[in-house]
Amino acid sequence: MRVDWSGIKLVIFDVDGTLYDQWPLRLDMARALVADSMRQRSFDTIRILSTFRKVRENLGDERSAGVSSEQFSRTAKDRGCSEDHVRTVVERWIEQEPLSRLRRRRTRGASELFAALRRNGRTIAAWSDYPVEPKLSMLELQADLSVCSSDPAVNRFKPDPAGLQLILDRTATSPEEALVVGDRFDRDWEAARAISVPTLIRSFRKNDRSPTFRDFRDRVFAPVLAEAGHA
């Protein structure tokens, strides 16, 4: 399968696992968490984060509304602690600590592709279940529009397409004029499929559901880079 770039006016990027290599970062963070737990002589932080991630996955599977508060209340109830404590742990270990490690994990070719898309006059958006702007800043990438699934205007995790629909509405773009670039079939592809937006999924394996790519130097992006004079 190929991507027909000729009619694409808006490219919507997932962030985690798409704009940077997620598994090496997770290994980095696992080492840091274990070291911190040994110093604290407690694995409470690791347990809270593990529960928090599971809760978020469940909220996505359930297509639940109100996720911005529900993710913390469910985790707190499960772990027997306060919501404020969960928020403190999440803010440090999910939102803050990984930031300084992001730049060296940036997906190859990301900067060149963003520059080419902008030079071609295409709109760039970023859509994630986690806060977007701090990560884009550390990755040295700039989007014209960014949406987080826990924003009040969305408040639903992927694969609910509410965040994607918001981006289309704010940019006055029809589904066939947009392209979602992500890394998860069960989240990014499923959300895009729900409202008929074409997709391009980062994967080391081909898949009948969508064109795939390994990094942004892949030949699927060659027409965009060539159009901008990068190839």
PEHUMO-V134297 format. One record per pair of residues at least 4 apart in sequence whose ideal C-beta (glycine too) atoms are under 8 Angstrom apart, sorted by sequence separation. I is the first residue (numbers start at 1). J is the second residue. If there is no record, write none. Layout:
# PEHUMO-V134297
i->I j->J
i->I j->J
This chain:
# PEHUMO-V134297
i->4 j->8
i->14 j->18
i->15 j->19
i->16 j->20
i->17 j->21
i->21 j->25
i->22 j->26
i->23 j->27
i->24 j->28
i->25 j->29
i->26 j->30
i->27 j->31
i->28 j->32
i->29 j->33
i->30 j->34
i->31 j->35
i->32 j->36
i->33 j->37
i->34 j->38
i->35 j->39
i->36 j->40
i->37 j->41
i->40 j->44
i->43 j->47
i->44 j->48
i->45 j->49
i->46 j->50
i->47 j->51
i->48 j->52
i->49 j->53
i->50 j->54
i->51 j->55
i->52 j->56
i->53 j->57
i->54 j->58
i->55 j->59
i->56 j->60
i->57 j->61
i->58 j->62
i->60 j->64
i->66 j->70
i->67 j->71
i->69 j->73
i->70 j->74
i->71 j->75
i->72 j->76
i->73 j->77
i->74 j->78
i->75 j->79
i->76 j->80
i->81 j->85
i->82 j->86
i->83 j->87
i->84 j->88
i->85 j->89
i->86 j->90
i->87 j->91
i->88 j->92
i->89 j->93
i->90 j->94
i->91 j->95
i->92 j->96
i->93 j->97
i->94 j->98
i->95 j->99
i->97 j->101
i->98 j->102
i->101 j->105
i->102 j->106
i->106 j->110
i->109 j->113
i->110 j->114
i->111 j->115
i->112 j->116
i->113 j->117
i->114 j->118
i->115 j->119
i->116 j->120
i->118 j->122
i->128 j->132
i->131 j->135
i->132 j->136
i->133 j->137
i->134 j->138
i->135 j->139
i->147 j->151
i->150 j->154
i->151 j->155
i->156 j->160
i->161 j->165
i->162 j->166
i->163 j->167
i->164 j->168
i->165 j->169
i->166 j->170
i->167 j->171
i->173 j->177
i->174 j->178
i->184 j->188
i->185 j->189
i->186 j->190
i->187 j->191
i->188 j->192
i->189 j->193
i->190 j->194
i->191 j->195
i->192 j->196
i->193 j->197
i->203 j->207
i->214 j->218
i->217 j->221
i->221 j->225
i->222 j->226
i->223 j->227
i->224 j->228
i->226 j->230
i->3 j->8
i->13 j->18
i->14 j->19
i->15 j->20
i->17 j->22
i->20 j->25
i->37 j->42
i->40 j->45
i->59 j->64
i->76 j->81
i->81 j->86
i->90 j->95
i->91 j->96
i->92 j->97
i->93 j->98
i->106 j->111
i->117 j->122
i->127 j->132
i->130 j->135
i->136 j->141
i->149 j->154
i->150 j->155
i->158 j->163
i->168 j->173
i->173 j->178
i->182 j->187
i->183 j->188
i->184 j->189
i->185 j->190
i->192 j->197
i->207 j->212
i->213 j->218
i->216 j->221
i->225 j->230
i->226 j->231
i->13 j->19
i->16 j->22
i->37 j->43
i->64 j->70
i->76 j->82
i->118 j->124
i->126 j->132
i->136 j->142
i->147 j->153
i->148 j->154
i->149 j->155
i->156 j->162
i->167 j->173
i->168 j->174
i->182 j->188
i->192 j->198
i->193 j->199
i->201 j->207
i->206 j->212
i->225 j->231
i->76 j->83
i->79 j->86
i->117 j->124
i->128 j->135
i->136 j->143
i->147 j->154
i->149 j->156
i->150 j->157
i->155 j->162
i->156 j->163
i->168 j->175
i->182 j->189
i->192 j->199
i->205 j->212
i->213 j->220
i->37 j->45
i->59 j->67
i->75 j->83
i->149 j->157
i->154 j->162
i->180 j->188
i->201 j->209
i->213 j->221
i->36 j->45
i->37 j->46
i->76 j->85
i->149 j->158
i->154 j->163
i->180 j->189
i->201 j->210
i->203 j->212
i->211 j->220
i->222 j->231
i->73 j->83
i->76 j->86
i->114 j->124
i->126 j->136
i->136 j->146
i->168 j->178
i->182 j->192
i->189 j->199
i->199 j->209
i->200 j->210
i->201 j->211
i->202 j->212
i->203 j->213
i->204 j->214
i->56 j->67
i->59 j->70
i->72 j->83
i->75 j->86
i->132 j->143
i->149 j->160
i->167 j->178
i->180 j->191
i->188 j->199
i->199 j->210
i->200 j->211
i->201 j->212
i->202 j->213
i->203 j->214
i->33 j->45
i->34 j->46
i->59 j->71
i->151 j->163
i->154 j->166
i->180 j->192
i->189 j->201
i->199 j->211
i->200 j->212
i->201 j->213
i->202 j->214
i->33 j->46
i->133 j->146
i->149 j->162
i->153 j->166
i->188 j->201
i->200 j->213
i->202 j->215
i->72 j->86
i->132 j->146
i->149 j->163
i->55 j->70
i->56 j->71
i->59 j->74
i->72 j->87
i->132 j->147
i->148 j->163
i->33 j->49
i->55 j->71
i->58 j->74
i->132 j->148
i->147 j->163
i->164 j->180
i->185 j->201
i->193 j->209
i->126 j->143
i->131 j->148
i->180 j->197
i->182 j->199
i->184 j->201
i->72 j->90
i->124 j->142
i->125 j->143
i->130 j->148
i->179 j->197
i->180 j->198
i->181 j->199
i->182 j->200
i->183 j->201
i->185 j->203
i->52 j->71
i->55 j->74
i->124 j->143
i->125 j->144
i->126 j->145
i->127 j->146
i->128 j->147
i->129 j->148
i->147 j->166
i->178 j->197
i->179 j->198
i->180 j->199
i->181 j->200
i->182 j->201
i->183 j->202
i->55 j->75
i->124 j->144
i->125 j->145
i->126 j->146
i->127 j->147
i->128 j->148
i->129 j->149
i->147 j->167
i->175 j->195
i->176 j->196
i->178 j->198
i->179 j->199
i->180 j->200
i->181 j->201
i->182 j->202
i->183 j->203
i->189 j->209
i->200 j->220
i->123 j->144
i->124 j->145
i->125 j->146
i->126 j->147
i->127 j->148
i->128 j->149
i->129 j->150
i->175 j->196
i->176 j->197
i->179 j->200
i->181 j->202
i->189 j->210
i->123 j->145
i->125 j->147
i->127 j->149
i->145 j->167
i->175 j->197
i->176 j->198
i->185 j->207
i->52 j->75
i->55 j->78
i->175 j->198
i->51 j->75
i->185 j->209
i->145 j->170
i->185 j->210
i->145 j->171
i->158 j->184
i->48 j->75
i->51 j->78
i->114 j->141
i->144 j->171
i->159 j->186
i->164 j->191
i->168 j->195
i->51 j->79
i->114 j->142
i->129 j->157
i->159 j->187
i->163 j->191
i->164 j->192
i->110 j->139
i->111 j->140
i->129 j->158
i->158 j->187
i->159 j->188
i->168 j->197
i->111 j->141
i->158 j->188
i->161 j->191
i->165 j->195
i->48 j->79
i->110 j->141
i->159 j->190
i->160 j->191
i->161 j->192
i->164 j->195
i->47 j->79
i->158 j->190
i->159 j->191
i->48 j->81
i->102 j->135
i->106 j->139
i->158 j->191
i->161 j->194
i->164 j->197
i->52 j->86
i->106 j->140
i->160 j->194
i->161 j->195
i->44 j->79
i->95 j->130
i->99 j->134
i->103 j->138
i->106 j->141
i->159 j->194
i->94 j->130
i->95 j->131
i->99 j->135
i->102 j->138
i->103 j->139
i->127 j->163
i->48 j->85
i->52 j->89
i->102 j->139
i->103 j->140
i->127 j->164
i->48 j->86
i->52 j->90
i->100 j->138
i->95 j->134
i->99 j->138
i->49 j->89
i->127 j->167
i->48 j->89
i->49 j->90
i->48 j->90
i->52 j->94
i->125 j->167
i->45 j->89
i->49 j->93
i->49 j->94
i->125 j->171
i->45 j->93
i->123 j->171
i->123 j->173
i->127 j->180
i->129 j->187
i->33 j->93
i->29 j->93
i->32 j->97
i->29 j->97
i->29 j->98
i->60 j->129
i->28 j->98
i->29 j->101
i->25 j->98
i->28 j->101
i->56 j->129
i->25 j->101
i->25 j->102
i->71 j->150
i->25 j->105
i->24 j->105
i->20 j->102
i->67 j->149
i->68 j->150
i->22 j->105
i->67 j->150
i->68 j->151
i->21 j->105
i->68 j->152
i->20 j->105
i->20 j->106
i->21 j->107
i->19 j->106
i->20 j->107
i->68 j->155
i->19 j->107
i->67 j->155
i->18 j->107
i->66 j->155
i->67 j->156
i->65 j->155
i->67 j->157
i->19 j->110
i->65 j->156
i->64 j->156
i->63 j->156
i->64 j->157
i->107 j->202
i->63 j->159
i->60 j->157
i->63 j->160
i->59 j->157
i->60 j->158
i->60 j->159
i->60 j->160
i->56 j->157
i->122 j->224
i->113 j->216
i->112 j->216
i->120 j->224
i->112 j->217
i->116 j->221
i->11 j->117
i->109 j->215
i->110 j->216
i->19 j->126
i->108 j->215
i->109 j->216
i->117 j->224
i->120 j->227
i->107 j->215
i->108 j->216
i->109 j->217
i->113 j->221
i->116 j->224
i->120 j->228
i->107 j->216
i->108 j->217
i->109 j->218
i->116 j->225
i->119 j->228
i->119 j->229
i->11 j->122
i->13 j->124
i->15 j->126
i->113 j->224
i->116 j->227
i->117 j->228
i->10 j->122
i->11 j->123
i->13 j->125
i->14 j->126
i->15 j->127
i->16 j->128
i->109 j->221
i->113 j->225
i->116 j->228
i->9 j->122
i->10 j->123
i->11 j->124
i->12 j->125
i->13 j->126
i->14 j->127
i->15 j->128
i->16 j->129
i->112 j->225
i->115 j->228
i->8 j->122
i->9 j->123
i->10 j->124
i->11 j->125
i->12 j->126
i->13 j->127
i->14 j->128
i->16 j->130
i->116 j->230
i->10 j->125
i->12 j->127
i->15 j->130
i->20 j->135
i->115 j->230
i->19 j->135
i->15 j->132
i->19 j->136
i->112 j->230
i->16 j->135
i->20 j->139
i->15 j->135
i->19 j->139
i->15 j->136
i->19 j->141
i->60 j->187
i->13 j->143
i->12 j->164
i->12 j->167
i->10 j->167
i->10 j->168
i->10 j->171
i->22 j->183
i->10 j->173
i->18 j->181
i->9 j->173
i->18 j->182
i->17 j->182
i->18 j->183
i->12 j->178
i->14 j->180
i->17 j->183
i->10 j->177
i->11 j->178
i->12 j->179
i->14 j->181
i->16 j->183
i->17 j->184
i->9 j->177
i->10 j->178
i->11 j->179
i->12 j->180
i->13 j->181
i->14 j->182
i->7 j->176
i->8 j->177
i->9 j->178
i->10 j->179
i->12 j->181
i->13 j->182
i->14 j->183
i->7 j->177
i->8 j->178
i->11 j->181
i->14 j->184
i->18 j->188
i->8 j->179
i->14 j->187
i->14 j->188
i->3 j->179
i->18 j->202
i->12 j->197
i->17 j->202
i->8 j->198
i->3 j->198
i->3 j->200
i->3 j->211
i->1 j->210
i->2 j->211
i->1 j->211
i->3 j->220
i->2 j->220
i->5 j->223
i->5 j->224
i->5 j->227
